[in-house]
Amino acid sequence: MGNAYHKPEKQGNSPYTRSGLPPPAILKKSGKDAPSHRFNDPMSLELHMADERVRTAGLTPAEREWRHKYLKDQHLHPDEPIHVDAVHRQLNPIRRLYRAPWDRLYQHFLRPTFGVYHGTALRITLPKLFATYLGLQIAYYYWKYEAKDWTHLRGIETAVKKPTIYKEREIEEAHPGLIDLSSTDPAKYRYFGPSFDKRTALVDVGTTSRPW
């Protein structure tokens, strides 16, 4: 028995086929060339029966049963879709505690007013903006009212930059003492905090009437 195979006629320059023609393109609904196991193409459960002409031409009993089941699946229960919170997320008690006000705001105001999409976006954005604002307010309060002092080590220390004064000699001659009043010199307080000279530990309160 001989070999009945014969080489086809060369019709192109592609090195991947014997005929020289390029391989056919992979046509997929997604328009991607990735392997089929790397993504999922959308598939309609109507199959070819979505076309009215196909249904008019006649269906087999199996196709009629499939079509009947598909149409019944389109009728949802009045309560559907059912949102089961425990299915979507399982949170610990602490997270449920601080999320409760925002969840109630979302359920009773944001979602009915702005819809699911915009309401969810606001539900995600508002707590972050509020936390950022609260953090900035706490930092500002701590910086303003809990400044570092000579009596304790806590607080934020603010270093004042010594200003550069042009024509200092002329200003001092024209207005004596003006520069000292307008500038902050760390050496004035012996490099302690400004409140060091305002301490009340060494204030002379006079003679007291206490027996000790």
Legacy VTK file of the C-alpha trace (Angstrom):
# vtk DataFile Version 3.0
C-alpha trace
ASCII
DATASET POLYDATA
POINTS 212 float
0.000 0.000 0.000
1.357 3.331 -0.945
0.938 6.724 0.616
-2.014 8.532 -0.951
-1.051 11.888 0.577
0.158 14.587 -1.762
1.403 18.029 -0.783
-1.132 20.788 -1.468
-0.328 23.575 -3.827
1.483 26.510 -2.244
-0.866 29.493 -2.087
0.884 31.811 0.361
4.019 32.495 2.388
2.806 31.568 5.865
5.251 29.153 7.550
2.531 27.734 9.824
0.482 25.862 7.193
1.364 23.521 4.318
-0.691 25.521 1.870
0.974 28.785 2.881
-2.334 30.383 3.823
-2.415 32.032 7.281
-4.425 30.178 9.920
-7.979 31.405 10.444
-8.463 34.064 13.082
-9.993 33.053 16.380
-13.391 34.662 16.322
-14.946 35.087 19.741
-17.655 37.313 21.083
-15.233 38.941 23.465
-12.871 39.887 20.653
-9.854 38.515 22.524
-7.201 36.118 21.331
-6.623 34.629 24.775
-7.329 30.916 25.239
-10.908 30.001 25.966
-10.081 28.853 29.495
-8.746 32.312 30.406
-12.024 34.199 30.095
-15.732 33.566 29.828
-17.717 34.612 26.803
-21.289 35.668 27.513
-23.770 32.997 26.465
-27.496 33.426 26.101
-29.653 30.596 27.375
-32.028 31.199 24.482
-29.422 29.731 22.129
-30.513 29.795 18.501
-34.171 29.936 19.536
-33.864 33.654 20.254
-34.461 34.213 16.528
-38.165 34.348 15.748
-37.608 32.884 12.278
-35.980 29.797 13.783
-38.937 29.258 16.077
-41.379 29.781 13.209
-39.604 27.176 11.087
-40.322 24.576 13.754
-38.684 23.221 16.886
-37.943 19.727 18.035
-39.541 18.441 21.270
-36.245 18.955 23.101
-36.011 22.528 21.817
-39.620 23.207 22.816
-38.943 21.914 26.318
-35.814 24.091 26.550
-37.776 27.130 25.354
-40.551 26.433 27.848
-38.083 26.242 30.745
-36.347 29.428 29.615
-39.598 31.398 29.528
-40.602 30.140 32.974
-37.227 31.239 34.363
-37.970 34.822 33.332
-40.855 35.061 35.816
-39.265 36.027 39.121
-40.840 35.912 42.538
-42.263 39.249 43.739
-39.683 39.293 46.543
-36.742 38.752 44.196
-33.987 39.743 44.064
-33.499 38.910 47.744
-30.550 40.601 49.399
-29.123 38.393 52.133
-26.638 40.471 54.049
-24.902 37.492 55.659
-24.140 36.029 52.230
-22.434 39.157 50.919
-20.305 39.973 53.934
-19.556 38.551 57.353
-18.241 41.277 59.623
-16.965 41.172 63.155
-18.936 43.004 65.882
-16.632 46.032 65.894
-17.028 46.647 62.171
-20.780 46.148 62.393
-20.893 48.726 65.190
-19.183 51.577 63.345
-20.797 50.692 60.014
-24.337 50.604 61.418
-25.071 54.380 61.069
-23.795 54.476 57.498
-25.689 51.320 56.559
-28.912 52.785 57.915
-28.258 56.014 56.033
-27.733 54.002 52.851
-30.843 51.852 53.287
-33.265 54.602 54.300
-31.975 57.643 52.396
-29.157 57.160 49.889
-30.481 54.142 47.988
-34.135 55.301 47.773
-33.073 58.828 46.797
-30.098 58.375 44.469
-30.529 54.780 43.302
-28.327 51.752 43.816
-25.316 52.935 41.789
-25.003 56.521 43.022
-26.192 55.571 46.508
-23.468 52.943 46.797
-20.864 55.421 45.555
-21.947 57.922 48.208
-22.005 55.176 50.848
-18.371 54.380 50.066
-17.182 57.983 49.736
-18.900 59.752 52.639
-17.351 57.710 55.500
-13.873 58.215 54.053
-14.389 61.969 53.723
-15.787 62.147 57.251
-12.853 60.155 58.664
-10.379 62.400 56.825
-12.085 65.556 58.101
-12.197 64.204 61.653
-8.519 63.266 61.522
-7.548 66.737 60.299
-9.603 68.367 63.056
-7.964 66.186 65.716
-4.497 66.979 64.368
-5.291 70.707 64.282
-6.644 70.650 67.843
-3.605 68.728 69.060
-1.246 71.135 67.302
-3.011 74.255 68.588
-3.933 73.362 72.168
-1.389 70.667 73.017
1.771 72.402 71.880
5.052 71.205 73.291
5.961 73.059 76.458
8.831 73.134 78.906
6.704 71.319 81.475
6.098 68.167 79.410
7.447 66.332 76.407
4.181 65.636 74.634
2.825 67.809 71.887
4.012 69.139 68.564
7.015 71.421 68.559
6.795 74.248 66.055
10.098 75.761 65.064
9.819 79.407 64.099
12.093 80.415 61.280
14.117 83.511 62.001
13.064 86.171 59.516
15.523 87.873 57.228
15.432 91.631 57.762
16.848 93.942 55.139
18.254 97.322 56.176
18.222 96.262 59.810
20.598 99.041 60.887
18.530 101.789 59.254
15.319 100.482 60.817
16.908 100.255 64.259
18.216 103.817 63.999
14.871 105.173 62.847
12.725 103.084 65.216
14.676 101.773 68.209
13.332 98.503 69.654
10.878 97.872 66.818
12.686 94.807 65.508
12.742 93.174 68.949
9.006 93.674 69.298
8.170 92.306 65.859
10.504 89.291 65.719
10.766 86.090 67.723
14.259 85.364 68.944
14.787 81.930 70.543
17.723 83.279 72.539
15.355 85.700 74.238
13.943 82.826 76.283
17.298 81.055 76.613
16.056 78.561 74.041
13.238 77.411 76.311
9.606 77.605 75.355
7.966 81.044 75.449
5.870 79.879 78.386
8.987 79.270 80.496
9.129 82.898 81.600
5.400 82.782 82.389
5.700 79.946 84.874
3.998 80.463 88.222
6.264 78.271 90.346
8.444 81.200 91.422
5.744 83.857 91.756
5.968 85.798 95.024
2.495 85.576 96.515
3.457 87.411 99.706
3.059 86.255 103.282
0.429 83.589 103.749
-1.705 82.970 106.801
-1.008 79.268 106.803
0.676 77.949 109.953
3.161 75.878 107.985
LINES 1 213
212 0 1 2 3 4 5 6 7 8 9 10 11 12 13 14 15 16 17 18 19 20 21 22 23 24 25 26 27 28 29 30 31 32 33 34 35 36 37 38 39 40 41 42 43 44 45 46 47 48 49 50 51 52 53 54 55 56 57 58 59 60 61 62 63 64 65 66 67 68 69 70 71 72 73 74 75 76 77 78 79 80 81 82 83 84 85 86 87 88 89 90 91 92 93 94 95 96 97 98 99 100 101 102 103 104 105 106 107 108 109 110 111 112 113 114 115 116 117 118 119 120 121 122 123 124 125 126 127 128 129 130 131 132 133 134 135 136 137 138 139 140 141 142 143 144 145 146 147 148 149 150 151 152 153 154 155 156 157 158 159 160 161 162 163 164 165 166 167 168 169 170 171 172 173 174 175 176 177 178 179 180 181 182 183 184 185 186 187 188 189 190 191 192 193 194 195 196 197 198 199 200 201 202 203 204 205 206 207 208 209 210 211
